[in-house]
Amino acid sequence: MQTDFDQDDLNLMTLAQQYSDEGKARALLESLRWPDGPVCPHCKCDDVYKLTPKPKANPPPDAPKPRKVREGLYCCAACREQFTVTVGTIFEGSHIPISKWIMAWFLMCSSKKSISAHQLHRMLKITYKSAWFMAHRIRYAMGPHGEVMDKLKGTVEVDETYVGGKGDNRTKSARKTPLVALIERGGRMRTNVVSNVTQFTMNTLINATVDKSAVINTDESGVYRKQLKAFAGHDTVNHTAKKYALRMPGGRLAHVNTCESFFSLFKRGVYGAWHHISRQHTPKYADEFAFRWDNRRMTDGARFVKGIEGAEGKRLTYQQAV
């Protein structure tokens, strides 16, 4: 099953004009999830067939009409389980039309500073509660939950910030949420919400996320002192002295400006789209921004397609989300 569009040319207008019909939207999702044909999500067998009503030959006049079969329903020839394209994905169990799901996916994948649940609620003509839950499921799919992630290599910047709440520096840890960014310069990134910013917390996080062959870049915060000797190098910059980039003797450039850039963008989402986020949901909001950051060199259409691919094998219920 092949897609009939160039993903780099895909845009919101194309989705609205060509895939507002539910049947076409379902076919699009099937082509993205199963590019080589349907696969059973229960046993991973590709010997499947589509279920359709089978009227009897020459039925009597008083015979009941054939039972309706759900649109897009398949049956596996191996395990005999029935399924649709939404089973085994973040879409499973949702009563929202697939056409609205793909519109929401595109909006969240292409909105650099994110989009609020209220905006989705108004644009898609669904309830605010549905829009809120939909947005959280999309963020959950954007994250690396349950996936084995390769450790960051090369030059890795590490920095922390505080999100949400009010208060001066003396009350940050009590009222705000610490968010750590680890960014492979010119490559991938990871975000992590931590309970506190201490030497033990940061050392544990860096050792779990960064390869020992990497050169770590940080500021001169005390939480990084004497903790990173096992790595290939540890370069620091002194922000207190207003030094934000430093050329090291070996020619390496030390800075955490990439982390600062990510934090600046993330906080634009907090201030401009969401206005307030709780500590409980901050990891999912950070995953959304990290996904767009990792795929920032893609077109909106290609990012949308990659985002849909991330829905595979993930499930978030409402009870888990609230």
PASEBA-1860 file (N, C-alpha, C; in nm, 3 decimals):
! residues 322
1> MQTDFDQD> 0.085/-0.119/0.000/0.000/0.000/0.000/0.088/0.124/0.000 ~ 0.084/0.200/-0.104/0.174/0.314/-0.119/0.098/0.445/-0.101 ~ 0.165/0.543/-0.046/0.104/0.675/-0.034/0.104/0.741/-0.172 ~ -0.002/0.821/-0.199/-0.016/0.884/-0.329/0.017/1.032/-0.322 ~ 0.109/1.070/-0.234/0.146/1.211/-0.222/0.293/1.221/-0.188 ~ 0.349/1.337/-0.215/0.485/1.366/-0.175/0.478/1.429/-0.036 ~ 0.534/1.360/0.063/0.520/1.408/0.200/0.583/1.545/0.221 ~ 0.683/1.579/0.143/0.744/1.711/0.157/0.653/1.823/0.109
9> DLNLMTLA> 0.557/1.789/0.022/0.463/1.889/-0.028/0.332/1.891/0.050 ~ 0.319/1.801/0.147/0.195/1.793/0.224/0.180/1.916/0.313 ~ 0.062/1.976/0.312/0.036/2.093/0.396/-0.107/2.089/0.447 ~ -0.143/2.187/0.528/-0.275/2.189/0.591/-0.386/2.200/0.487 ~ -0.363/2.277/0.381/-0.462/2.293/0.275/-0.489/2.159/0.205 ~ -0.383/2.081/0.181/-0.399/1.951/0.116/-0.482/1.858/0.203 ~ -0.452/1.856/0.334/-0.528/1.771/0.425/-0.675/1.811/0.427 ~ -0.701/1.941/0.432/-0.839/1.989/0.439/-0.916/1.957/0.312
17> QQYSDEGK> -0.851/1.970/0.196/-0.920/1.951/0.068/-0.934/1.804/0.030 ~ -0.829/1.725/0.054/-0.828/1.588/0.002/-0.859/1.481/0.106 ~ -0.844/1.513/0.235/-0.860/1.407/0.335/-0.962/1.443/0.444 ~ -1.053/1.534/0.413/-1.160/1.565/0.510/-1.264/1.453/0.511 ~ -1.274/1.378/0.400/-1.362/1.262/0.395/-1.304/1.151/0.483 ~ -1.388/1.087/0.564/-1.339/0.989/0.661/-1.277/0.867/0.593 ~ -1.336/0.824/0.481/-1.280/0.709/0.410/-1.141/0.738/0.357 ~ -1.120/0.857/0.300/-0.989/0.894/0.248/-0.888/0.914/0.362
25> ARALLESL> -0.936/0.969/0.473/-0.847/0.988/0.589/-0.802/0.852/0.644 ~ -0.892/0.757/0.649/-0.856/0.623/0.696/-0.756/0.558/0.600 ~ -0.778/0.576/0.469/-0.685/0.520/0.371/-0.546/0.583/0.385 ~ -0.542/0.713/0.416/-0.414/0.780/0.437/-0.342/0.723/0.558 ~ -0.415/0.704/0.668/-0.354/0.649/0.788/-0.307/0.506/0.765 ~ -0.384/0.427/0.691/-0.342/0.291/0.659/-0.215/0.290/0.575 ~ -0.205/0.382/0.479/-0.086/0.387/0.394/0.037/0.430/0.472 ~ 0.017/0.513/0.575/0.131/0.557/0.657/0.173/0.450/0.756
33> RWPDGPVC> 0.076/0.381/0.813/0.109/0.279/0.911/0.152/0.148/0.846 ~ 0.089/0.114/0.734/0.118/-0.012/0.665/0.161/0.015/0.521 ~ 0.278/0.067/0.496/0.320/0.099/0.358/0.330/-0.024/0.268 ~ 0.346/-0.143/0.327/0.356/-0.266/0.248/0.232/-0.353/0.260 ~ 0.123/-0.296/0.313/0.000/-0.372/0.329/-0.031/-0.397/0.475 ~ -0.158/-0.427/0.507/-0.201/-0.444/0.647/-0.125/-0.555/0.720 ~ -0.096/-0.529/0.846/-0.028/-0.626/0.933/-0.108/-0.636/1.062 ~ -0.131/-0.757/1.108/-0.209/-0.778/1.231/-0.132/-0.722/1.350
41> PHCKCDDV> -0.194/-0.632/1.430/-0.124/-0.576/1.546/-0.114/-0.675/1.662 ~ -0.186/-0.786/1.654/-0.186/-0.884/1.763/-0.073/-0.986/1.749 ~ -0.054/-1.040/1.627/0.048/-1.143/1.607/0.152/-1.106/1.502 ~ 0.138/-0.985/1.442/0.232/-0.932/1.342/0.233/-1.013/1.213 ~ 0.129/-1.088/1.187/0.117/-1.164/1.062/0.062/-1.073/0.953 ~ 0.112/-1.090/0.830/0.063/-1.007/0.720/-0.039/-1.079/0.633 ~ -0.081/-1.199/0.675/-0.184/-1.273/0.603/-0.320/-1.232/0.658 ~ -0.370/-1.119/0.609/-0.495/-1.064/0.659/-0.588/-1.036/0.542
49> YKLTPKPK> -0.717/-1.024/0.570/-0.814/-0.992/0.466/-0.917/-0.896/0.523 ~ -0.976/-0.820/0.433/-1.074/-0.718/0.472/-1.211/-0.782/0.484 ~ -1.284/-0.746/0.589/-1.418/-0.800/0.611/-1.520/-0.714/0.538 ~ -1.606/-0.780/0.462/-1.714/-0.711/0.391/-1.841/-0.795/0.405 ~ -1.959/-0.734/0.399/-2.084/-0.813/0.407/-2.095/-0.910/0.289 ~ -2.141/-1.031/0.316/-2.157/-1.132/0.212/-2.305/-1.169/0.198 ~ -2.376/-1.102/0.107/-2.518/-1.135/0.090/-2.536/-1.275/0.032 ~ -2.642/-1.345/0.077/-2.670/-1.479/0.027/-2.730/-1.472/-0.113
57> ANPPPDAP> -2.701/-1.574/-0.191/-2.759/-1.581/-0.325/-2.907/-1.613/-0.317 ~ -2.987/-1.539/-0.391/-3.131/-1.558/-0.396/-3.194/-1.568/-0.257 ~ -3.178/-1.467/-0.173/-3.236/-1.474/-0.038/-3.387/-1.465/-0.045 ~ -3.459/-1.526/0.051/-3.606/-1.514/0.054/-3.646/-1.370/0.082 ~ -3.767/-1.333/0.041/-3.810/-1.193/0.059/-3.807/-1.145/0.203 ~ -3.835/-1.236/0.298/-3.841/-1.195/0.438/-3.707/-1.211/0.511 ~ -3.599/-1.242/0.434/-3.467/-1.262/0.498/-3.413/-1.129/0.549 ~ -3.350/-1.132/0.668/-3.292/-1.007/0.722/-3.178/-0.957/0.634
65> KPRKVREG> -3.158/-0.826/0.635/-3.051/-0.767/0.557/-2.915/-0.806/0.614 ~ -2.814/-0.816/0.528/-2.679/-0.851/0.579/-2.633/-0.751/0.685 ~ -2.568/-0.806/0.788/-2.520/-0.720/0.895/-2.411/-0.626/0.845 ~ -2.414/-0.502/0.892/-2.313/-0.405/0.849/-2.178/-0.439/0.910 ~ -2.075/-0.417/0.834/-1.938/-0.438/0.882/-1.874/-0.301/0.897 ~ -1.806/-0.282/1.009/-1.739/-0.153/1.031/-1.643/-0.121/0.919 ~ -1.635/0.006/0.886/-1.544/0.051/0.781/-1.400/0.024/0.822 ~ -1.322/-0.032/0.732/-1.181/-0.055/0.757/-1.151/-0.170/0.851
73> LYCCAACR> -1.244/-0.268/0.862/-1.224/-0.380/0.953/-1.153/-0.495/0.881 ~ -1.047/-0.547/0.944/-0.970/-0.658/0.889/-0.975/-0.777/0.984 ~ -0.942/-0.894/0.929/-0.932/-1.014/1.012/-0.801/-1.084/0.978 ~ -0.733/-1.134/1.080/-0.606/-1.203/1.062/-0.631/-1.351/1.036 ~ -0.572/-1.406/0.931/-0.590/-1.546/0.897/-0.517/-1.638/0.995 ~ -0.420/-1.585/1.068/-0.341/-1.668/1.161/-0.407/-1.676/1.299 ~ -0.430/-1.560/1.362/-0.484/-1.562/1.498/-0.635/-1.538/1.503 ~ -0.696/-1.508/1.388/-0.840/-1.486/1.374/-0.891/-1.364/1.448
81> EQFTVTVG> -0.802/-1.277/1.492/-0.844/-1.154/1.559/-0.884/-1.048/1.455 ~ -0.987/-0.970/1.491/-1.028/-0.860/1.405/-0.962/-0.730/1.452 ~ -0.937/-0.639/1.358/-0.869/-0.514/1.394/-0.892/-0.410/1.287 ~ -0.868/-0.285/1.323/-0.866/-0.174/1.229/-0.729/-0.107/1.238 ~ -0.708/-0.003/1.159/-0.578/0.064/1.156/-0.547/0.135/1.288 ~ -0.649/0.163/1.369/-0.625/0.235/1.494/-0.583/0.144/1.609 ~ -0.606/0.013/1.596/-0.573/-0.081/1.704/-0.421/-0.088/1.723 ~ -0.379/-0.081/1.849/-0.235/-0.086/1.877/-0.164/0.045/1.856
89> TIFEGSHI> -0.241/0.155/1.853/-0.181/0.287/1.836/-0.242/0.383/1.938 ~ -0.194/0.507/1.933/-0.245/0.610/2.022/-0.391/0.645/1.989 ~ -0.438/0.608/1.869/-0.575/0.639/1.827/-0.678/0.541/1.884 ~ -0.633/0.427/1.935/-0.725/0.320/1.974/-0.826/0.367/2.079 ~ -0.951/0.330/2.057/-1.057/0.364/2.152/-1.113/0.504/2.136 ~ -1.063/0.581/2.042/-1.111/0.718/2.024/-1.233/0.720/1.933 ~ -1.331/0.805/1.969/-1.451/0.823/1.886/-1.439/0.946/1.797 ~ -1.326/1.015/1.803/-1.305/1.131/1.717/-1.272/1.082/1.576
97> PISKWIMA> -1.330/1.140/1.472/-1.302/1.096/1.335/-1.153/1.104/1.302 ~ -1.105/1.010/1.222/-0.965/1.007/1.184/-0.926/1.134/1.109 ~ -1.019/1.190/1.031/-0.990/1.312/0.957/-0.953/1.426/1.052 ~ -1.015/1.432/1.170/-0.981/1.535/1.268/-0.851/1.502/1.339 ~ -0.825/1.374/1.359/-0.699/1.333/1.421/-0.579/1.378/1.335 ~ -0.588/1.354/1.203/-0.471/1.388/1.121/-0.453/1.539/1.110 ~ -0.564/1.614/1.118/-0.552/1.760/1.120/-0.481/1.805/1.248 ~ -0.519/1.746/1.362/-0.455/1.781/1.489/-0.307/1.744/1.487
105> WFLMCSSK> -0.273/1.628/1.431/-0.134/1.585/1.421/-0.053/1.686/1.342 ~ -0.108/1.729/1.228/-0.034/1.822/1.144/-0.015/1.956/1.215 ~ -0.119/2.004/1.282/-0.110/2.132/1.352/-0.003/2.127/1.461 ~ 0.003/2.017/1.535/0.100/2.007/1.644/0.241/1.982/1.593 ~ 0.254/1.915/1.480/0.387/1.890/1.424/0.445/2.014/1.355 ~ 0.357/2.105/1.312/0.404/2.220/1.235/0.404/2.350/1.315 ~ 0.344/2.351/1.434/0.337/2.474/1.515/0.464/2.486/1.599 ~ 0.552/2.575/1.558/0.684/2.586/1.621/0.675/2.613/1.770
113> KSISAHQL> 0.576/2.694/1.811/0.560/2.729/1.952/0.437/2.663/2.012 ~ 0.393/2.553/1.951/0.283/2.469/1.995/0.148/2.536/1.974 ~ 0.045/2.463/2.014/-0.093/2.508/1.999/-0.171/2.463/2.121 ~ -0.260/2.544/2.170/-0.333/2.512/2.293/-0.450/2.418/2.265 ~ -0.495/2.350/2.369/-0.613/2.263/2.356/-0.737/2.345/2.321 ~ -0.745/2.468/2.372/-0.859/2.554/2.338/-0.860/2.586/2.188 ~ -0.742/2.607/2.131/-0.734/2.635/1.988/-0.778/2.513/1.907 ~ -0.734/2.394/1.946/-0.776/2.271/1.879/-0.927/2.253/1.892
121> HRMLKITY> -0.978/2.281/2.010/-1.122/2.269/2.036/-1.202/2.359/1.941 ~ -1.155/2.480/1.918/-1.226/2.573/1.830/-1.210/2.537/1.683 ~ -1.089/2.495/1.644/-1.063/2.469/1.502/-1.123/2.338/1.454 ~ -1.126/2.236/1.540/-1.172/2.104/1.500/-1.318/2.077/1.536 ~ -1.381/2.173/1.607/-1.522/2.158/1.646/-1.544/2.034/1.732 ~ -1.456/2.014/1.831/-1.472/1.908/1.929/-1.472/1.972/2.067 ~ -1.511/1.897/2.170/-1.516/1.953/2.304/-1.375/1.984/2.354 ~ -1.367/2.074/2.451/-1.235/2.108/2.507/-1.172/1.985/2.573
129> KSAWFMAH> -1.253/1.905/2.643/-1.201/1.786/2.709/-1.139/1.689/2.606 ~ -1.208/1.671/2.493/-1.156/1.583/2.388/-1.028/1.640/2.328 ~ -1.025/1.772/2.307/-0.906/1.836/2.249/-0.787/1.824/2.344 ~ -0.811/1.842/2.473/-0.703/1.831/2.573/-0.645/1.690/2.574 ~ -0.735/1.590/2.575/-0.689/1.450/2.578/-0.621/1.413/2.448 ~ -0.674/1.461/2.335/-0.612/1.435/2.205/-0.470/1.491/2.201 ~ -0.452/1.614/2.247/-0.320/1.677/2.244/-0.221/1.600/2.331 ~ -0.266/1.551/2.446/-0.176/1.476/2.534/-0.139/1.341/2.473
137> RIRYAMGP> -0.232/1.279/2.402/-0.199/1.153/2.336/-0.097/1.175/2.223 ~ -0.112/1.284/2.152/-0.015/1.314/2.046/0.122/1.341/2.107 ~ 0.126/1.418/2.216/0.255/1.443/2.283/0.317/1.313/2.333 ~ 0.234/1.226/2.385/0.283/1.097/2.435/0.347/1.016/2.321 ~ 0.282/1.019/2.203/0.336/0.948/2.087/0.466/1.010/2.038 ~ 0.482/1.141/2.057/0.604/1.208/2.015/0.723/1.172/2.104 ~ 0.698/1.126/2.224/0.805/1.095/2.318/0.865/0.958/2.295 ~ 0.978/0.929/2.361/1.048/0.802/2.340/1.004/0.693/2.436
145> HGEVMDKL> 0.879/0.696/2.484/0.832/0.604/2.586/0.842/0.458/2.540 ~ 0.915/0.378/2.618/0.929/0.236/2.588/1.030/0.204/2.480 ~ 1.092/0.306/2.421/1.188/0.282/2.314/1.331/0.279/2.371 ~ 1.414/0.195/2.313/1.555/0.189/2.352/1.629/0.299/2.275 ~ 1.680/0.397/2.347/1.743/0.512/2.284/1.895/0.502/2.292 ~ 1.961/0.529/2.180/2.107/0.533/2.180/2.155/0.653/2.262 ~ 2.267/0.636/2.329/2.321/0.746/2.409/2.376/0.856/2.320 ~ 2.373/0.978/2.371/2.421/1.093/2.296/2.574/1.089/2.288
153> KGTVEVDE> 2.628/1.134/2.173/2.773/1.129/2.152/2.822/1.263/2.100 ~ 2.952/1.272/2.078/3.011/1.395/2.027/3.022/1.499/2.135 ~ 2.989/1.623/2.103/2.984/1.731/2.202/2.840/1.742/2.251 ~ 2.821/1.724/2.381/2.686/1.722/2.438/2.673/1.836/2.539 ~ 2.579/1.925/2.512/2.552/2.036/2.604/2.448/1.992/2.708 ~ 2.471/2.031/2.832/2.379/1.999/2.941/2.348/2.126/3.018 ~ 2.221/2.153/3.036/2.182/2.272/3.111/2.044/2.247/3.171 ~ 2.009/2.328/3.269/1.878/2.314/3.335/1.809/2.448/3.342
161> TYVGGKGD> 1.677/2.442/3.351/1.597/2.563/3.369/1.481/2.529/3.461 ~ 1.405/2.631/3.498/1.290/2.613/3.585/1.166/2.663/3.514 ~ 1.061/2.580/3.514/0.941/2.608/3.435/0.820/2.622/3.526 ~ 0.736/2.722/3.495/0.609/2.737/3.566/0.625/2.799/3.703 ~ 0.511/2.831/3.763/0.511/2.887/3.897/0.567/3.027/3.902 ~ 0.564/3.084/4.021/0.618/3.217/4.042/0.711/3.215/4.161 ~ 0.798/3.312/4.167/0.891/3.319/4.279/1.029/3.358/4.234 ~ 1.110/3.405/4.328/1.246/3.443/4.294/1.337/3.321/4.301
169> NRTKSARK> 1.466/3.343/4.285/1.560/3.232/4.281/1.561/3.150/4.409 ~ 1.529/3.211/4.521/1.535/3.139/4.648/1.423/3.037/4.661 ~ 1.317/3.052/4.583/1.202/2.961/4.595/1.180/2.880/4.468 ~ 1.278/2.875/4.379/1.262/2.803/4.253/1.227/2.657/4.275 ~ 1.305/2.587/4.355/1.287/2.443/4.370/1.152/2.408/4.429 ~ 1.094/2.498/4.508/0.967/2.469/4.572/0.849/2.498/4.480 ~ 0.859/2.601/4.397/0.744/2.645/4.319/0.754/2.614/4.170 ~ 0.873/2.585/4.120/0.890/2.562/3.978/0.938/2.421/3.951
177> TPLVALIE> 0.927/2.381/3.825/0.964/2.246/3.785/1.100/2.247/3.716 ~ 1.200/2.174/3.769/1.332/2.170/3.703/1.326/2.084/3.576 ~ 1.371/2.142/3.466/1.376/2.071/3.338/1.519/2.073/3.287 ~ 1.572/1.955/3.255/1.710/1.941/3.207/1.707/1.909/3.058 ~ 1.792/1.976/2.982/1.808/1.946/2.839/1.948/1.895/2.815 ~ 1.959/1.786/2.740/2.088/1.730/2.699/2.085/1.725/2.546 ~ 2.171/1.803/2.483/2.164/1.819/2.337/2.298/1.784/2.274 ~ 2.292/1.691/2.180/2.407/1.652/2.099/2.425/1.762/1.995
185> RGGRMRTN> 2.534/1.836/2.002/2.551/1.952/1.915/2.540/1.912/1.768 ~ 2.441/1.972/1.701/2.416/1.938/1.561/2.336/1.810/1.543 ~ 2.286/1.751/1.655/2.215/1.624/1.644/2.093/1.615/1.731 ~ 2.082/1.505/1.802/1.961/1.474/1.879/1.962/1.542/2.015 ~ 1.847/1.529/2.086/1.840/1.584/2.221/1.751/1.497/2.308 ~ 1.765/1.515/2.438/1.678/1.450/2.536/1.635/1.556/2.637 ~ 1.515/1.543/2.688/1.470/1.629/2.797/1.433/1.540/2.914 ~ 1.447/1.594/3.033/1.414/1.517/3.152/1.370/1.610/3.263
193> VVSNVTQF> 1.254/1.581/3.322/1.207/1.655/3.439/1.260/1.584/3.561 ~ 1.332/1.657/3.646/1.394/1.598/3.764/1.328/1.653/3.890 ~ 1.341/1.578/3.997/1.280/1.621/4.123/1.357/1.737/4.186 ~ 1.489/1.739/4.165/1.572/1.847/4.216/1.702/1.851/4.136 ~ 1.771/1.963/4.144/1.897/1.979/4.071/2.011/1.969/4.172 ~ 2.063/1.848/4.187/2.174/1.822/4.279/2.283/1.747/4.203 ~ 2.400/1.736/4.266/2.510/1.664/4.202/2.470/1.519/4.173 ~ 2.403/1.455/4.270/2.365/1.314/4.251/2.265/1.300/4.136
201> TMNTLINA> 2.163/1.386/4.132/2.059/1.377/4.028/2.119/1.398/3.890 ~ 2.201/1.502/3.875/2.257/1.534/3.745/2.357/1.428/3.700 ~ 2.437/1.378/3.792/2.534/1.276/3.757/2.465/1.149/3.710 ~ 2.358/1.109/3.780/2.282/0.990/3.741/2.221/1.007/3.603 ~ 2.162/1.122/3.578/2.098/1.149/3.450/2.198/1.151/3.335 ~ 2.310/1.220/3.353/2.410/1.230/3.247/2.470/1.094/3.215 ~ 2.500/1.015/3.317/2.557/0.881/3.294/2.460/0.789/3.221 ~ 2.330/0.807/3.243/2.230/0.723/3.178/2.201/0.766/3.035
209> TVDKSAVI> 2.234/0.890/3.000/2.193/0.946/2.871/2.309/0.970/2.775 ~ 2.429/0.993/2.827/2.542/1.035/2.743/2.649/0.927/2.740 ~ 2.704/0.902/2.621/2.811/0.804/2.605/2.940/0.858/2.665 ~ 3.022/0.768/2.716/3.146/0.809/2.783/3.247/0.872/2.687 ~ 3.229/0.853/2.557/3.321/0.911/2.460/3.289/1.058/2.431 ~ 3.182/1.110/2.490/3.138/1.246/2.460/3.216/1.349/2.541 ~ 3.219/1.471/2.488/3.272/1.586/2.560/3.153/1.665/2.611 ~ 3.144/1.683/2.742/3.030/1.750/2.804/3.057/1.900/2.812
217> NTDESGVY> 2.960/1.980/2.777/2.965/2.125/2.794/2.859/2.166/2.895 ~ 2.899/2.240/2.998/2.804/2.291/3.098/2.845/2.433/3.136 ~ 2.762/2.496/3.220/2.806/2.620/3.283/2.885/2.581/3.409 ~ 2.920/2.679/3.491/3.004/2.649/3.607/2.925/2.624/3.735 ~ 2.803/2.576/3.720/2.721/2.541/3.836/2.790/2.433/3.919 ~ 2.772/2.440/4.049/2.835/2.345/4.139/2.786/2.203/4.123 ~ 2.669/2.184/4.061/2.616/2.047/4.047/2.696/1.964/3.949 ~ 2.783/2.029/3.867/2.862/1.954/3.770/3.006/1.934/3.813
225> RKQLKAFA> 3.046/1.993/3.923/3.186/1.986/3.964/3.224/1.845/4.007 ~ 3.339/1.798/3.957/3.398/1.671/3.997/3.306/1.551/3.972 ~ 3.211/1.568/3.881/3.117/1.460/3.856/3.136/1.395/3.719 ~ 3.212/1.460/3.629/3.213/1.417/3.489/3.353/1.373/3.442 ~ 3.435/1.325/3.533/3.571/1.285/3.497/3.575/1.160/3.411 ~ 3.470/1.080/3.411/3.469/0.956/3.334/3.449/0.981/3.185 ~ 3.412/1.103/3.147/3.386/1.133/3.006/3.513/1.184/2.937 ~ 3.507/1.192/2.805/3.626/1.231/2.728/3.671/1.373/2.760
233> GHDTVNHT> 3.580/1.456/2.803/3.615/1.592/2.839/3.498/1.663/2.903 ~ 3.528/1.770/2.975/3.423/1.851/3.038/3.466/1.998/3.028 ~ 3.402/2.071/2.939/3.432/2.212/2.919/3.321/2.297/2.980 ~ 3.359/2.407/3.044/3.261/2.493/3.111/3.274/2.637/3.063 ~ 3.164/2.710/3.076/3.164/2.855/3.050/3.108/2.924/3.173 ~ 3.159/3.042/3.201/3.122/3.116/3.321/3.019/3.224/3.286 ~ 2.892/3.191/3.306/2.786/3.287/3.275/2.786/3.406/3.370 ~ 2.831/3.383/3.493/2.836/3.493/3.591/2.928/3.605/3.543
241> AKKYALRM> 3.035/3.567/3.476/3.129/3.666/3.420/3.088/3.711/3.280 ~ 2.963/3.676/3.241/2.909/3.711/3.109/2.991/3.655/2.994 ~ 3.042/3.533/3.016/3.112/3.461/2.911/3.022/3.347/2.865 ~ 2.979/3.350/2.739/2.881/3.255/2.690/2.937/3.158/2.586 ~ 3.059/3.182/2.542/3.127/3.090/2.451/3.276/3.105/2.473 ~ 3.347/2.992/2.471/3.490/2.995/2.501/3.564/2.896/2.412 ~ 3.668/2.944/2.347/3.751/2.856/2.264/3.854/2.790/2.354 ~ 3.848/2.656/2.364/3.938/2.582/2.452/4.075/2.565/2.385
249> PGGRLAHV> 4.181/2.534/2.465/4.316/2.519/2.409/4.325/2.420/2.295 ~ 4.246/2.313/2.300/4.251/2.213/2.194/4.174/2.253/2.069 ~ 4.111/2.370/2.071/4.034/2.416/1.955/3.885/2.395/1.968 ~ 3.842/2.322/2.074/3.699/2.299/2.091/3.630/2.427/2.135 ~ 3.505/2.443/2.092/3.425/2.558/2.131/3.329/2.514/2.240 ~ 3.341/2.578/2.357/3.257/2.542/2.471/3.143/2.643/2.486 ~ 3.021/2.593/2.494/2.904/2.677/2.524/2.782/2.589/2.547 ~ 2.678/2.647/2.603/2.550/2.577/2.619/2.440/2.660/2.552
257> NTCESFFS> 2.477/2.732/2.447/2.383/2.821/2.380/2.270/2.744/2.311 ~ 2.297/2.621/2.268/2.192/2.541/2.206/2.083/2.508/2.307 ~ 2.124/2.471/2.429/2.027/2.446/2.535/1.947/2.572/2.568 ~ 2.016/2.685/2.574/1.947/2.811/2.604/1.845/2.843/2.494 ~ 1.880/2.814/2.369/1.789/2.838/2.259/1.665/2.750/2.271 ~ 1.685/2.624/2.307/1.570/2.534/2.325/1.481/2.581/2.439 ~ 1.541/2.620/2.552/1.462/2.667/2.666/1.382/2.791/2.629 ~ 1.442/2.881/2.553/1.373/3.002/2.511/1.250/2.968/2.427
265> LFKRGVYG> 1.266/2.873/2.335/1.155/2.832/2.250/1.047/2.763/2.332 ~ 1.088/2.676/2.424/0.992/2.603/2.507/0.910/2.700/2.593 ~ 0.975/2.800/2.648/0.902/2.894/2.734/0.809/2.984/2.654 ~ 0.837/3.002/2.524/0.741/3.075/2.440/0.611/2.997/2.432 ~ 0.623/2.864/2.431/0.503/2.781/2.432/0.427/2.792/2.563 ~ 0.503/2.795/2.673/0.439/2.807/2.806/0.366/2.941/2.817 ~ 0.435/3.049/2.782/0.375/3.183/2.799/0.267/3.213/2.694 ~ 0.292/3.169/2.570/0.203/3.210/2.462/0.089/3.116/2.432
273> AWHHISRQ> 0.108/2.984/2.451/0.004/2.887/2.414/-0.066/2.828/2.536 ~ 0.010/2.783/2.635/-0.050/2.710/2.746/-0.073/2.797/2.870 ~ 0.011/2.900/2.889/0.002/2.993/3.002/0.044/2.930/3.135 ~ 0.010/2.805/3.157/0.054/2.736/3.279/0.057/2.586/3.251 ~ 0.161/2.518/3.298/0.166/2.372/3.289/0.205/2.317/3.425 ~ 0.147/2.204/3.461/0.175/2.143/3.591/0.301/2.059/3.583 ~ 0.359/2.031/3.697/0.477/1.944/3.703/0.445/1.806/3.646 ~ 0.324/1.757/3.671/0.284/1.625/3.625/0.291/1.611/3.473
281> HTPKYADE> 0.251/1.715/3.400/0.243/1.706/3.255/0.364/1.768/3.183 ~ 0.455/1.830/3.257/0.571/1.892/3.193/0.652/1.796/3.106 ~ 0.671/1.667/3.146/0.748/1.577/3.057/0.687/1.563/2.919 ~ 0.553/1.556/2.910/0.490/1.540/2.778/0.503/1.668/2.695 ~ 0.487/1.784/2.759/0.506/1.910/2.687/0.650/1.921/2.635 ~ 0.746/1.879/2.718/0.887/1.884/2.677/0.914/1.786/2.563 ~ 0.849/1.668/2.567/0.865/1.571/2.458/0.817/1.628/2.326 ~ 0.708/1.704/2.330/0.655/1.765/2.207/0.759/1.858/2.145
289> FAFRWDNR> 0.817/1.945/2.227/0.917/2.040/2.175/1.044/1.968/2.132 ~ 1.083/1.863/2.206/1.203/1.787/2.170/1.183/1.716/2.036 ~ 1.061/1.666/2.010/1.034/1.600/1.882/1.050/1.699/1.767 ~ 0.991/1.817/1.782/1.004/1.916/1.674/1.149/1.962/1.659 ~ 1.221/1.972/1.771/1.361/2.014/1.766/1.445/1.911/1.692 ~ 1.427/1.782/1.725/1.504/1.676/1.660/1.477/1.671/1.510 ~ 1.357/1.709/1.468/1.318/1.700/1.327/1.299/1.838/1.266 ~ 1.374/1.936/1.316/1.357/2.074/1.273/1.400/2.098/1.129
297> RMTDGARF> 1.485/2.011/1.076/1.532/2.029/0.938/1.438/1.967/0.835 ~ 1.334/1.900/0.882/1.235/1.841/0.793/1.130/1.943/0.754 ~ 1.059/1.914/0.645/0.942/1.995/0.612/0.828/1.959/0.707 ~ 0.727/2.043/0.713/0.613/2.015/0.799/0.547/1.882/0.763 ~ 0.539/1.853/0.633/0.476/1.729/0.588/0.555/1.607/0.630 ~ 0.688/1.611/0.614/0.772/1.498/0.654/0.770/1.479/0.805 ~ 0.765/1.589/0.880/0.757/1.581/1.027/0.624/1.520/1.070 ~ 0.517/1.555/0.998/0.384/1.497/1.026/0.386/1.346/1.004
305> VKGIEGAE> 0.445/1.301/0.894/0.452/1.158/0.865/0.533/1.085/0.971 ~ 0.645/1.143/1.012/0.727/1.079/1.116/0.653/1.076/1.249 ~ 0.576/1.181/1.278/0.498/1.183/1.401/0.395/1.073/1.404 ~ 0.325/1.051/1.291/0.226/0.943/1.282/0.292/0.808/1.304 ~ 0.413/0.790/1.252/0.485/0.664/1.272/0.511/0.637/1.420 ~ 0.527/0.745/1.499/0.552/0.730/1.642/0.431/0.684/1.721 ~ 0.312/0.683/1.657/0.190/0.640/1.727/0.184/0.489/1.745 ~ 0.268/0.417/1.672/0.267/0.271/1.675/0.304/0.216/1.812
313> GKRLTYQQ> 0.221/0.125/1.864/0.253/0.054/1.988/0.242/0.136/2.114 ~ 0.177/0.252/2.108/0.164/0.337/2.227/0.017/0.357/2.260 ~ -0.013/0.359/2.388/-0.152/0.375/2.432/-0.153/0.460/2.558 ~ -0.240/0.559/2.563/-0.255/0.645/2.680/-0.404/0.659/2.708 ~ -0.450/0.608/2.823/-0.590/0.620/2.859/-0.614/0.753/2.930 ~ -0.741/0.792/2.940/-0.774/0.918/3.004/-0.735/0.916/3.152 ~ -0.754/0.800/3.216/-0.718/0.789/3.358/-0.567/0.807/3.378 ~ -0.487/0.761/3.283/-0.343/0.779/3.293/-0.302/0.924/3.266
321> AV> -0.381/0.992/3.183/-0.343/1.128/3.141/-0.375/1.233/3.246 ~ -0.487/1.219/3.316/-0.529/1.326/3.408/-0.445/1.326/3.535
END
